[in-house]
């Protein structure tokens, strides 16, 4: 799995870990990178639309005013 927000990868051996408890992406970095490259090639081949950053987002203003803390 590749998370679009921060590009981190997760890799699981579903035969031995059906609950996806042990992320093998760092232990098997070669396999994770190979699968990521294959995923990206497939996405390109089907012209998959990819998410883009929303640069129009403005920070939320806390309800009731200006700053932190209570009155």
Secondary structure, DSSP 8 states (H G I E B T S, - for coil): -B-TTT--B----TTT-TT--S--TTTTHHHHHHHHHHHHHHHHHTT-------TT------TTSSSSS--
